[in-house]
Amino acid sequence: MSESESRTVIVPTVDHGDVTTAEPDWCLGHVDARPGYRCDTGHVGAAQEATYCGYELAFAALVQDPFAELGSREVGVTVEMGSLSGRMGPTELRELATVLVDYAETLNDLAVRLTTLRAER
């Protein structure tokens, strides 16, 4: 099965009843899906997080909203940047820089995967 091949999943909605949709292999599933609106039915991949000393600095994950009424229906990556505030010395700054460099590589890996997923469509 290639990255873009999918399986089928049935998701309950309040406005369209049970909706059958293709589920990409990177999606974590819809086991706990509560009925919502069809336009809000989407796919989410594994979280890629950057943390430092217990602070979440950033979060990224593959996402797709196949029934979106506003915005893109294409697969993409959602990115959230957390907040970290405080005075740091040289050691802490080096540790933080290492986390950010490692996370930059993670984001580049997601960009490569996203390019592949979009090319296979």
All heavy atoms as an XYZ file, in Angstrom:
912
protein
N       0.849     -1.172      0.000
C       0.000      0.000      0.000
C       0.898      1.241      0.000
O       1.752      1.387      0.854
C      -0.890     -0.024      1.246
C      -1.861      1.129      1.314
S      -2.918      1.086      2.795
C      -4.123     -0.104      2.330
N       0.718      2.134     -0.949
C       1.516      3.353     -0.991
C       0.980      4.339      0.034
O      -0.084      4.152      0.602
C       1.478      3.975     -2.390
O       0.237      4.609     -2.594
N       1.759      5.428      0.259
C       1.367      6.425      1.255
C       0.007      7.034      0.961
O      -0.702      7.428      1.861
C       2.429      7.517      1.334
C       3.727      7.005      1.888
C       4.338      7.967      2.867
O       3.636      8.837      3.386
O       5.521      7.826      3.116
N      -0.363      7.150     -0.306
C      -1.620      7.820     -0.630
C      -2.811      6.863     -0.665
O      -3.938      7.304     -0.682
C      -1.498      8.549     -1.975
O      -1.334      7.610     -3.005
N      -2.562      5.552     -0.694
C      -3.671      4.610     -0.696
C      -4.399      4.711      0.641
O      -3.821      5.009      1.662
C      -3.163      3.191     -0.918
C      -2.730      2.936     -2.350
C      -2.376      1.494     -2.565
O      -3.298      0.662     -2.630
O      -1.183      1.210     -2.643
N      -5.691      4.423      0.607
C      -6.463      4.600      1.822
C      -7.403      3.436      2.060
O      -7.639      2.619      1.202
C      -7.236      5.912      1.741
O      -8.047      5.917      0.597
N      -7.933      3.429      3.242
C      -8.966      2.482      3.616
C     -10.240      3.294      3.835
O     -10.211      4.511      3.870
C      -8.538      1.722      4.868
C      -8.163      2.622      6.026
C      -7.353      1.857      7.086
N      -7.036      2.739      8.190
C      -5.894      3.403      8.329
N      -4.943      3.286      7.441
N      -5.675      4.177      9.366
N     -11.342      2.633      4.003
C     -12.614      3.325      4.175
C     -13.005      3.332      5.649
O     -12.787      2.361      6.367
C     -13.710      2.625      3.355
O     -13.320      2.637      1.985
C     -15.035      3.322      3.481
N     -13.592      4.451      6.075
C     -14.066      4.584      7.448
C     -15.444      5.246      7.409
O     -15.738      6.038      6.514
C     -13.080      5.410      8.311
C     -12.943      6.822      7.796
C     -13.471      5.402      9.770
N     -16.294      4.865      8.357
C     -17.626      5.472      8.466
C     -17.609      6.374      9.699
O     -17.296      5.931     10.804
C     -18.728      4.407      8.591
C     -18.742      3.527      7.341
C     -20.081      5.063      8.829
C     -19.651      2.325      7.426
N     -17.947      7.657      9.482
C     -17.939      8.643     10.564
C     -19.355      9.190     10.724
O     -19.956      9.657      9.755
C     -16.951      9.792     10.242
C     -16.938     10.815     11.355
C     -15.554      9.243      9.995
N     -19.908      9.142     11.954
C     -21.250      9.684     12.166
C     -21.232     11.216     12.147
O     -20.313     11.834     12.678
C     -21.624      9.161     13.560
C     -20.325      8.926     14.254
C     -19.338      8.563     13.179
N     -22.242     11.810     11.526
C     -22.380     13.269     11.522
C     -23.815     13.629     11.869
O     -24.736     12.829     11.648
C     -22.014     13.886     10.150
O     -22.984     13.496      9.183
C     -20.629     13.466      9.701
N     -24.025     14.827     12.383
C     -25.372     15.251     12.743
C     -26.130     15.799     11.548
O     -27.362     15.814     11.549
C     -25.367     16.302     13.882
C     -24.839     15.690     15.164
C     -24.578     17.536     13.506
N     -25.413     16.231     10.501
C     -26.101     16.844      9.363
C     -26.208     15.944      8.134
O     -27.037     16.180      7.275
C     -25.443     18.181      8.977
C     -23.968     18.047      8.646
O     -23.352     17.019      8.964
O     -23.419     19.013      8.083
N     -25.383     14.880      8.036
C     -25.430     13.988      6.875
C     -25.499     12.512      7.280
O     -25.275     11.635      6.443
C     -24.208     14.204      5.975
C     -24.248     15.485      5.207
N     -23.819     16.676      5.730
C     -24.692     15.752      3.964
C     -23.979     17.634      4.836
N     -24.518     17.104      3.757
N     -25.765     12.232      8.546
C     -25.806     10.843      8.997
C     -24.425     10.207      8.942
O     -23.410     10.892      9.056
N     -24.381      8.895      8.759
C     -23.100      8.201      8.649
C     -22.465      8.524      7.297
O     -23.083      8.329      6.254
C     -23.288      6.687      8.776
C     -23.615      6.257     10.197
O     -23.453      7.087     11.119
O     -24.031      5.103     10.383
N     -21.229      9.034      7.350
C     -20.507      9.413      6.135
C     -19.363      8.427      5.930
O     -18.553      8.209      6.827
C     -19.951     10.855      6.244
C     -19.070     11.193      5.065
C     -21.099     11.848      6.367
N     -19.320      7.824      4.753
C     -18.228      6.932      4.394
C     -17.188      7.742      3.644
O     -17.511      8.450      2.694
C     -18.730      5.782      3.505
O     -19.751      5.066      4.214
C     -17.601      4.832      3.142
N     -15.949      7.648      4.102
C     -14.875      8.413      3.488
C     -13.597      7.588      3.449
O     -13.428      6.651      4.235
C     -14.630      9.739      4.250
O     -13.645     10.506      3.566
C     -14.159      9.491      5.672
N     -12.741      7.922      2.522
C     -11.430      7.265      2.449
C     -10.578      7.769      3.604
O     -10.572      8.956      3.912
C     -10.756      7.587      1.122
N      -9.880      6.847      4.267
C      -9.014      7.213      5.385
C      -7.568      6.923      4.996
O      -7.201      5.775      4.768
C      -9.392      6.422      6.637
C      -8.549      6.812      7.843
C      -8.989      6.086      9.084
O      -8.826      4.846      9.135
O      -9.496      6.754      9.999
N      -6.733      7.962      4.913
C      -5.330      7.754      4.543
C      -4.616      6.870      5.565
O      -4.985      6.847      6.746
C      -4.743      9.167      4.556
C      -5.893     10.100      4.636
C      -7.045      9.343      5.202
N      -3.582      6.178      5.122
C      -2.877      5.267      6.031
C      -2.157      6.009      7.159
O      -1.855      5.426      8.184
C      -1.904      4.362      5.270
C      -0.809      5.106      4.542
O      -0.820      6.350      4.504
O       0.085      4.433      3.994
N      -1.905      7.292      7.013
C      -1.235      8.063      8.062
C      -2.199      8.563      9.138
O      -1.779      9.025     10.194
C      -0.462      9.239      7.473
C      -1.235     10.106      6.526
C      -1.234     10.029      5.161
C      -2.142     11.162      6.860
N      -2.082     10.969      4.627
C      -2.646     11.685      5.655
C      -2.574     11.717      8.054
C      -3.563     12.730      5.620
C      -3.484     12.761      8.023
C      -3.962     13.258      6.808
N      -3.502      8.455      8.895
C      -4.510      8.924      9.855
C      -4.534      8.001     11.069
O      -4.456      6.780     10.924
C      -5.891      8.972      9.197
S      -7.201      9.564     10.305
N      -4.652      8.588     12.246
C      -4.670      7.797     13.479
C      -6.002      7.122     13.742
O      -6.129      6.336     14.671
C      -4.302      8.678     14.675
C      -2.887      9.245     14.647
C      -2.647     10.125     15.871
C      -1.852      8.140     14.572
N      -7.017      7.427     12.936
C      -8.306      6.757     13.068
C      -9.377      7.643     13.661
O      -9.136      8.775     14.060
N     -10.569      7.077     13.710
C     -11.742      7.820     14.164
C     -12.526      7.023     15.203
O     -13.740      7.111     15.269
C     -12.653      8.126     12.965
C     -11.973      8.923     11.910
N     -12.046     10.288     11.852
C     -11.175      8.552     10.884
C     -11.336     10.733     10.829
N     -10.805      9.692     10.224
N     -11.834      6.272     16.021
C     -12.474      5.384     16.995
C     -13.380      6.154     17.949
O     -14.493      5.746     18.232
C     -11.414      4.592     17.795
C     -12.068      3.747     18.872
C     -10.589      3.729     16.857
N     -12.909      7.297     18.442
C     -13.677      8.076     19.409
C     -14.451      9.221     18.763
O     -14.822     10.181     19.431
C     -12.740      8.651     20.481
C     -12.077      7.553     21.293
O     -12.718      6.516     21.518
O     -10.906      7.732     21.691
N     -14.718      9.098     17.470
C     -15.409     10.184     16.760
C     -16.821     10.366     17.307
O     -17.603      9.428     17.346
C     -15.451      9.892     15.268
N     -17.092     11.581     17.757
C     -18.441     11.929     18.201
C     -19.149     12.590     17.036
O     -18.512     13.266     16.232
C     -18.371     12.907     19.371
C     -17.909     12.235     20.632
C     -17.926     13.207     21.794
N     -16.604     13.146     22.388
C     -15.918     14.168     22.819
N     -16.412     15.377     22.758
N     -14.733     14.010     23.341
N     -20.457     12.423     16.959
C     -21.161     13.069     15.854
C     -20.905     14.574     15.821
O     -20.966     15.253     16.837
C     -22.633     12.772     16.146
C     -22.592     11.515     16.953
C     -21.347     11.630     17.789
N     -20.562     15.056     14.660
C     -20.323     16.473     14.430
C     -20.796     16.789     13.031
O     -21.490     15.985     12.407
N     -20.424     17.914     12.542
C     -20.813     18.295     11.181
C     -19.851     17.674     10.177
O     -18.650     17.549     10.436
C     -20.839     19.817     11.046
C     -21.904     20.428     11.910
C     -21.589     20.992     13.134
C     -23.245     20.406     11.507
C     -22.573     21.531     13.944
C     -24.231     20.939     12.307
C     -23.889     21.502     13.526
O     -24.867     22.022     14.329
N     -20.372     17.311      9.011
C     -19.547     16.668      7.983
C     -18.353     17.534      7.604
O     -17.250     17.028      7.416
C     -20.376     16.332      6.751
C     -19.569     15.558      5.712
C     -20.377     15.224      4.509
N     -20.664     16.446      3.768
C     -21.082     16.478      2.529
N     -21.302     15.362      1.876
N     -21.323     17.608      1.924
N     -18.547     18.850      7.510
C     -17.452     19.734      7.100
C     -16.297     19.730      8.110
O     -15.178     20.093      7.774
C     -17.949     21.158      6.866
S     -18.576     21.978      8.346
N     -16.567     19.291      9.345
C     -15.530     19.234     10.373
C     -14.875     17.861     10.476
O     -14.007     17.652     11.322
C     -16.119     19.626     11.737
C     -16.625     21.046     11.757
O     -16.019     21.897     11.073
O     -17.632     21.317     12.449
N     -15.310     16.922      9.647
C     -14.741     15.579      9.653
C     -13.387     15.624      8.963
O     -13.288     16.033      7.815
C     -15.661     14.598      8.908
O     -16.924     14.580      9.565
C     -15.078     13.202      8.881
N     -12.356     15.246      9.689
C     -11.022     15.316      9.097
C     -10.116     14.206      9.589
O     -10.489     13.387     10.433
N      -8.927     14.193      9.021
C      -7.923     13.193      9.355
C      -6.741     13.884     10.024
O      -6.343     14.975      9.609
C      -7.432     12.484      8.091
C      -8.540     11.907      7.271
N      -9.325     10.862      7.713
C      -9.010     12.235      6.051
C     -10.227     10.567      6.783
N     -10.048     11.393      5.765
N      -6.176     13.226     11.038
C      -5.021     13.766     11.754
C      -3.994     12.649     11.912
O      -4.339     11.530     12.305
C      -5.412     14.310     13.151
C      -4.193     14.828     13.886
C      -6.470     15.394     13.029
N      -2.737     12.983     11.629
C      -1.648     12.031     11.785
C      -0.981     12.161     13.147
O      -1.427     12.924     14.013
N       0.095     11.442     13.315
C       0.826     11.444     14.585
C       1.421     12.820     14.875
O       1.929     13.492     13.984
C       1.944     10.401     14.538
N       1.354     13.208     16.140
C       1.906     14.496     16.571
C       3.427     14.449     16.554
O       4.031     13.467     16.986
C       1.423     14.821     17.981
N       4.013     15.497     16.029
C       5.456     15.689     16.055
C       5.689     16.899     16.953
O       5.332     18.012     16.595
C       5.996     15.957     14.644
C       5.619     14.910     13.623
C       6.233     13.561     13.929
O       7.396     13.451     14.310
N       5.452     12.515     13.778
N       6.260     16.671     18.138
C       6.379     17.741     19.115
C       7.830     18.093     19.393
O       8.711     17.241     19.304
C       5.710     17.335     20.429
C       4.231     17.060     20.297
C       3.620     16.508     21.569
O       4.356     15.954     22.411
O       2.396     16.631     21.721
N       8.028     19.352     19.753
C       9.320     19.813     20.250
C       9.074     20.330     21.660
O       8.238     21.209     21.865
C       9.885     20.925     19.374
N       9.762     19.728     22.634
C       9.607     20.166     24.018
C      10.969     20.487     24.604
O      11.993     19.923     24.200
C       8.926     19.089     24.884
O       9.708     17.894     24.835
C       7.520     18.797     24.405
N      10.958     21.398     25.564
C      12.186     21.780     26.256
C      11.831     22.052     27.711
O      10.974     22.892     27.990
C      12.822     23.013     25.610
C      14.017     23.525     26.382
C      15.221     22.827     26.358
C      13.921     24.663     27.153
C      16.300     23.272     27.084
C      15.004     25.111     27.883
C      16.199     24.411     27.846
O      17.270     24.852     28.573
N      12.437     21.307     28.615
C      12.204     21.472     30.057
C      10.715     21.451     30.399
O      10.240     22.243     31.215
C      12.853     22.752     30.561
S      14.645     22.699     30.512
N       9.985     20.569     29.754
C       8.564     20.431     30.033
C       7.668     21.411     29.288
O       6.452     21.330     29.392
N       8.241     22.346     28.536
C       7.455     23.295     27.753
C       7.272     22.761     26.341
O       8.244     22.344     25.704
C       8.161     24.657     27.651
C       8.208     25.421     28.937
C       9.326     25.338     29.758
C       7.146     26.220     29.331
C       9.379     26.043     30.941
C       7.191     26.932     30.511
C       8.320     26.841     31.320
O       8.369     27.534     32.484
N       6.048     22.792     25.870
C       5.813     22.441     24.475
C       6.143     23.663     23.624
O       5.524     24.709     23.741
C       4.358     22.035     24.250
C       4.115     21.591     22.810
C       2.679     21.189     22.551
O       2.280     20.108     23.029
O       1.980     21.955     21.879
N       7.148     23.519     22.780
C       7.566     24.621     21.920
C       6.798     24.633     20.617
O       6.466     25.690     20.094
C       9.063     24.521     21.613
C      10.005     24.557     22.803
C      11.432     24.330     22.328
C       9.873     25.864     23.542
N       6.564     23.440     20.084
C       5.911     23.358     18.786
C       5.242     22.002     18.645
O       5.636     21.019     19.273
C       6.915     23.576     17.667
N       4.235     21.994     17.790
C       3.461     20.796     17.498
C       3.178     20.821     16.005
O       2.837     21.871     15.454
C       2.148     20.861     18.294
C       1.106     19.873     17.858
C       0.989     18.651     18.475
C       0.232     20.168     16.807
C       0.017     17.741     18.078
C      -0.740     19.262     16.410
C      -0.846     18.050     17.057
N       3.326     19.691     15.350
C       2.993     19.590     13.929
C       2.408     18.210     13.667
O       2.780     17.231     14.314
C       4.224     19.821     13.055
N       1.489     18.130     12.700
C       0.886     16.853     12.329
C       0.284     16.962     10.937
O      -0.192     18.026     10.537
C      -0.202     16.458     13.329
N       0.313     15.855     10.205
C      -0.382     15.779      8.929
C      -1.885     15.893      9.191
O      -2.396     15.307     10.161
C      -0.103     14.448      8.227
C       1.284     14.266      7.629
C       1.521     12.801      7.286
C       1.439     15.142      6.399
N      -2.590     16.643      8.355
C      -4.032     16.815      8.498
C      -4.687     16.886      7.120
O      -4.039     17.236      6.124
C      -4.408     18.090      9.290
C      -3.954     17.993     10.724
C      -3.864     19.324      8.620
N      -5.960     16.553      7.089
C      -6.748     16.725      5.872
C      -8.213     16.841      6.270
O      -8.693     16.108      7.134
C      -6.573     15.554      4.907
C      -7.318     15.765      3.600
C      -7.138     14.608      2.634
O      -6.918     13.481      3.044
N      -7.240     14.912      1.363
N      -8.901     17.786      5.644
C     -10.328     17.994      5.874
C     -11.058     17.796      4.541
O     -11.293     18.750      3.806
C     -10.579     19.402      6.425
C      -9.896     19.598      7.766
O     -10.148     18.776      8.667
O      -9.120     20.551      7.915
N     -11.405     16.537      4.221
C     -11.962     16.235      2.897
C     -13.319     16.866      2.601
O     -13.716     16.938      1.437
C     -12.050     14.707      2.893
C     -12.078     14.303      4.317
C     -11.295     15.346      5.061
N     -14.029     17.323      3.626
C     -15.336     17.931      3.407
C     -15.356     19.411      3.790
O     -16.424     19.990      3.995
C     -16.416     17.166      4.185
C     -16.505     15.715      3.821
C     -16.001     14.738      4.672
C     -17.071     15.323      2.619
C     -16.076     13.393      4.330
C     -17.156     13.979      2.271
C     -16.651     13.014      3.128
N     -14.201     20.023      3.887
C     -14.112     21.431      4.284
C     -14.929     22.311      3.342
O     -14.898     22.137      2.125
C     -12.656     21.885      4.283
N     -15.672     23.216      3.927
C     -16.440     24.172      3.130
C     -15.646     25.455      2.931
O     -15.860     26.190      1.975
C     -17.780     24.449      3.803
C     -18.677     23.220      3.808
C     -19.967     23.419      4.586
O     -20.183     24.520      5.136
O     -20.754     22.464      4.650
N     -14.754     25.740      3.847
C     -13.851     26.883      3.752
C     -12.425     26.346      3.856
O     -12.158     25.437      4.615
C     -14.103     27.878      4.891
C     -15.515     28.459      4.987
C     -15.665     29.266      6.266
C     -15.830     29.312      3.770
N     -11.529     26.896      3.099
C     -10.150     26.426      3.159
C      -9.908     25.227      2.278
O     -10.785     24.755      1.559
N      -8.717     24.701      2.394
C      -8.261     23.623      1.520
C      -8.767     22.255      1.961
O      -8.896     21.981      3.150
C      -6.724     23.607      1.505
O      -6.260     22.523      0.741
N      -9.009     21.406      0.972
C      -9.334     20.001      1.235
C      -8.103     19.115      1.039
O      -8.158     17.920      1.296
C     -10.443     19.526      0.290
C     -11.783     20.172      0.596
C     -12.863     19.646     -0.301
N     -14.162     20.201      0.076
C     -15.308     19.720     -0.322
N     -15.344     18.675     -1.122
N     -16.426     20.286      0.064
N      -7.011     19.723      0.595
C      -5.773     18.971      0.366
C      -5.119     18.569      1.681
O      -5.298     19.224      2.702
C      -4.758     19.829     -0.405
C      -4.903     19.792     -1.886
C      -3.670     20.377     -2.543
O      -3.529     21.596     -2.518
O      -2.875     19.580     -3.070
N      -4.312     17.521      1.632
C      -3.527     17.141      2.796
C      -2.513     18.257      3.064
O      -1.987     18.876      2.145
C      -2.834     15.772      2.589
C      -1.833     15.801      1.462
C      -2.174     15.297      3.864
N      -2.314     18.539      4.331
C      -1.378     19.582      4.740
C      -0.766     19.231      6.078
O      -0.957     18.129      6.596
N      -0.044     20.165      6.640
C       0.535     19.995      7.971
C       0.079     21.168      8.827
O       0.239     22.323      8.429
C       2.078     19.941      7.920
C       2.670     19.954      9.322
C       2.556     18.698      7.180
N      -0.521     20.859      9.962
C      -0.877     21.916     10.899
C       0.296     22.118     11.845
O       0.913     21.149     12.283
C      -2.169     21.586     11.681
O      -2.551     22.718     12.439
C      -2.015     20.401     12.593
N       0.624     23.370     12.112
C       1.746     23.704     12.984
C       1.254     24.664     14.057
O       0.583     25.645     13.751
C       2.901     24.366     12.197
C       4.037     24.753     13.134
C       3.405     23.447     11.106
N       1.572     24.358     15.293
C       1.271     25.242     16.408
C       2.584     25.513     17.129
O       3.353     24.591     17.394
C       0.278     24.593     17.372
C      -1.077     24.312     16.757
C      -2.007     23.581     17.705
O      -1.714     23.509     18.927
O      -3.033     23.075     17.226
N       2.815     26.768     17.431
C       4.023     27.142     18.160
C       3.615     27.552     19.571
O       2.789     28.436     19.750
C       4.745     28.293     17.461
C       5.139     28.000     16.020
S       6.291     26.632     15.819
C       7.795     27.405     16.324
N       4.206     26.897     20.564
C       3.894     27.183     21.958
C       4.610     28.439     22.433
O       5.216     29.174     21.649
N       4.562     28.678     23.723
C       5.232     29.861     24.263
C       6.223     29.439     25.336
O       5.949     28.595     26.168
C       4.207     30.842     24.828
O       3.489     30.246     25.891
N       7.371     30.038     25.277
C       8.414     29.814     26.268
C       9.001     31.172     26.562
O       9.408     31.900     25.651
C       9.492     28.872     25.718
C      10.758     28.732     26.558
C      10.441     28.047     27.891
C      11.813     27.947     25.808
N       9.014     31.509     27.815
C       9.555     32.805     28.199
C      10.398     32.627     29.450
O       9.978     31.954     30.391
C       8.407     33.781     28.472
O       8.910     35.011     28.915
N      11.566     33.166     29.435
C      12.418     33.081     30.612
C      13.866     33.366     30.264
O      14.280     33.246     29.106
N      14.615     33.756     31.278
C      16.036     34.044     31.101
C      16.805     32.731     31.077
O      16.549     31.846     31.896
C      16.516     34.918     32.253
C      17.930     35.408     32.071
C      18.312     36.327     33.186
N      17.458     37.510     33.110
C      17.695     38.623     33.757
N      18.735     38.714     34.555
N      16.884     39.644     33.639
N      17.747     32.617     30.157
C      18.541     31.391     30.027
C      20.015     31.742     29.994
O      20.409     32.787     29.472
C      18.187     30.645     28.740
C      16.792     30.140     28.682
S      16.523     29.221     27.153
C      14.787     28.974     27.241
N      20.789     30.812     30.507
C      22.235     30.933     30.422
C      22.741     30.186     29.204
O      21.956     29.598     28.437
N      24.064     30.165     29.017
C      24.640     29.514     27.840
C      24.262     28.039     27.700
O      23.962     27.581     26.605
C      26.151     29.668     28.046
C      26.294     30.803     28.993
C      25.069     30.801     29.844
N      24.250     27.301     28.788
C      23.929     25.872     28.718
C      22.494     25.666     28.259
O      22.230     24.861     27.357
C      24.150     25.195     30.085
O      25.517     25.361     30.454
C      23.802     23.719     30.032
N      21.567     26.408     28.859
C      20.166     26.277     28.483
C      19.933     26.697     27.036
O      19.166     26.069     26.310
C      19.275     27.113     29.412
C      19.227     26.613     30.847
C      20.358     27.164     31.717
O      21.135     28.022     31.262
O      20.466     26.712     32.858
N      20.602     27.762     26.617
C      20.459     28.212     25.227
C      20.960     27.158     24.248
O      20.332     26.924     23.211
C      21.211     29.525     25.003
C      20.522     30.766     25.548
C      21.440     31.966     25.418
C      19.214     31.012     24.829
N      22.072     26.506     24.575
C      22.584     25.445     23.687
C      21.620     24.266     23.637
O      21.386     23.680     22.577
C      23.969     25.007     24.139
C      25.052     26.014     23.807
C      26.454     25.486     24.132
N      27.427     26.543     23.933
C      27.886     27.341     24.897
N      27.467     27.183     26.147
N      28.766     28.280     24.633
N      21.062     23.905     24.795
C      20.089     22.810     24.828
C      18.856     23.156     23.999
O      18.361     22.330     23.228
C      19.682     22.499     26.278
C      20.790     21.882     27.104
C      20.440     21.780     28.581
O      19.401     22.355     29.013
O      21.202     21.126     29.314
N      18.367     24.372     24.156
C      17.212     24.818     23.387
C      17.525     24.836     21.892
O      16.722     24.388     21.071
C      16.767     26.207     23.852
C      15.600     26.827     23.089
C      14.360     25.938     23.146
C      15.301     28.221     23.639
N      18.691     25.314     21.534
C      19.095     25.344     20.124
C      19.129     23.934     19.543
O      18.694     23.715     18.403
C      20.459     26.018     19.976
N      19.601     22.973     20.310
C      19.639     21.581     19.850
C      18.226     21.069     19.587
O      17.976     20.415     18.564
C      20.350     20.688     20.886
O      21.701     21.140     21.033
C      20.338     19.227     20.473
N      17.299     21.351     20.499
C      15.899     20.939     20.314
C      15.345     21.552     19.035
O      14.699     20.879     18.219
C      15.036     21.346     21.535
C      13.556     21.175     21.241
C      15.438     20.540     22.759
N      15.592     22.842     18.825
C      15.049     23.526     17.651
C      15.667     23.024     16.350
O      14.963     22.879     15.342
C      15.227     25.041     17.798
C      14.418     25.666     18.938
C      14.770     27.132     19.097
C      12.930     25.474     18.727
N      16.964     22.738     16.355
C      17.612     22.189     15.148
C      17.034     20.817     14.832
O      16.717     20.513     13.679
C      19.151     22.129     15.327
C      19.794     21.286     14.243
C      19.733     23.543     15.337
N      16.878     19.979     15.862
C      16.282     18.651     15.657
C      14.854     18.780     15.125
O      14.436     18.028     14.246
C      16.268     17.840     16.957
C      17.646     17.388     17.386
O      18.589     17.462     16.559
O      17.788     16.967     18.555
N      14.100     19.747     15.658
C      12.721     19.924     15.221
C      12.659     20.457     13.796
O      11.759     20.092     13.033
C      11.957     20.835     16.181
C      10.466     20.720     16.008
C       9.816     19.506     16.246
C       9.704     21.790     15.592
C       8.456     19.377     16.092
C       8.325     21.670     15.434
C       7.709     20.461     15.685
O       6.361     20.339     15.515
N      13.618     21.285     13.418
C      13.676     21.766     12.035
C      13.827     20.578     11.083
O      13.203     20.537     10.018
C      14.825     22.753     11.856
N      14.601     19.587     11.460
C      14.751     18.381     10.645
C      13.424     17.625     10.566
O      13.044     17.130      9.506
C      15.841     17.481     11.222
C      16.146     16.278     10.360
C      17.323     15.465     10.881
O      18.265     16.052     11.436
O      17.276     14.239     10.729
N      12.697     17.561     11.685
C      11.382     16.918     11.699
C      10.434     17.619     10.737
O       9.710     16.971      9.978
C      10.798     16.927     13.128
O      11.658     16.160     13.979
C       9.398     16.351     13.162
N      10.435     18.962     10.756
C       9.570     19.715      9.846
C       9.977     19.497      8.392
O       9.112     19.369      7.514
C       9.590     21.210     10.192
C       8.948     21.584     11.527
C       9.095     23.082     11.777
C       7.482     21.179     11.573
N      11.267     19.426      8.123
C      11.720     19.132      6.759
C      11.275     17.746      6.325
O      10.866     17.548      5.173
C      13.245     19.262      6.650
C      13.685     20.689      6.501
O      13.049     21.476      5.803
N      14.777     21.044      7.156
N      11.331     16.767      7.227
C      10.854     15.415      6.915
C       9.359     15.432      6.586
O       8.910     14.756      5.658
C      11.114     14.450      8.075
C      12.595     14.153      8.286
O      13.412     14.468      7.387
O      12.930     13.621      9.366
N       8.578     16.217      7.354
C       7.145     16.335      7.066
C       6.912     16.995      5.711
O       6.001     16.605      4.978
C       6.445     17.145      8.157
C       6.095     16.385      9.435
C       5.606     17.352     10.508
C       5.065     15.305      9.178
N       7.731     17.978      5.354
C       7.600     18.632      4.047
C       7.846     17.634      2.919
O       7.122     17.630      1.912
C       8.563     19.804      3.943
N       8.838     16.774      3.078
C       9.124     15.744      2.068
C       7.950     14.790      1.958
O       7.502     14.457      0.854
C      10.432     14.986      2.414
C      10.599     13.757      1.548
C      11.626     15.914      2.281
N       7.427     14.344      3.091
C       6.293     13.405      3.072
C       5.066     14.060      2.450
O       4.345     13.445      1.668
C       5.978     12.927      4.482
C       4.879     11.898      4.500
C       4.977     10.976      5.658
N       4.022      9.890      5.479
C       3.374      9.320      6.472
N       3.597      9.693      7.708
N       2.529      8.348      6.242
N       4.820     15.314      2.789
C       3.682     16.035      2.242
C       3.816     16.190      0.725
O       2.848     16.003     -0.014
C       3.569     17.407      2.905
C       2.408     18.293      2.484
C       1.075     17.591      2.701
C       2.459     19.603      3.264
N       5.003     16.482      0.250
C       5.250     16.581     -1.190
C       4.942     15.264     -1.875
O       4.291     15.226     -2.925
C       6.705     17.006     -1.458
O       6.925     18.286     -0.855
C       7.006     17.072     -2.935
N       5.361     14.154     -1.260
C       5.092     12.822     -1.807
C       3.594     12.535     -1.822
O       3.058     12.054     -2.828
C       5.822     11.748     -0.981
O       7.229     12.012     -1.008
C       5.542     10.357     -1.512
N       2.911     12.829     -0.718
C       1.466     12.573     -0.656
C       0.718     13.370     -1.697
O      -0.185     12.848     -2.364
C       0.934     12.925      0.754
C       1.308     11.969      1.863
C       0.943     12.564      3.216
C       0.633     10.616      1.671
N       1.083     14.623     -1.887
C       0.392     15.447     -2.887
C       0.719     14.996     -4.305
O      -0.140     15.055     -5.173
C       0.753     16.919     -2.702
C       0.066     17.518     -1.478
C       0.304     18.994     -1.379
N      -0.484     19.575     -0.303
C      -0.514     20.856     -0.029
N       0.216     21.704     -0.760
N      -1.255     21.315      0.953
N       1.921     14.520     -4.535
C       2.315     14.052     -5.873
C       1.587     12.768     -6.254
O       1.330     12.522     -7.424
C       3.819     13.853     -5.940
N       1.264     11.954     -5.261
C       0.592     10.674     -5.527
C      -0.894     10.836     -5.799
O      -1.540      9.893     -6.204
C       0.792      9.728     -4.322
C       2.209      9.225     -4.175
C       2.382      8.330     -2.971
O       1.456      8.245     -2.120
O       3.442      7.718     -2.865
N      -1.441     12.005     -5.569
C      -2.891     12.241     -5.762
C      -3.257     12.328     -7.188
O      -2.857     12.688     -8.104
C      -3.336     13.498     -5.036
C      -3.181     13.302     -3.530
C      -3.745     14.430     -2.793
N      -5.134     14.067     -2.592
C      -6.087     14.937     -2.376
N      -5.836     16.191     -2.351
N      -7.327     14.550     -2.170
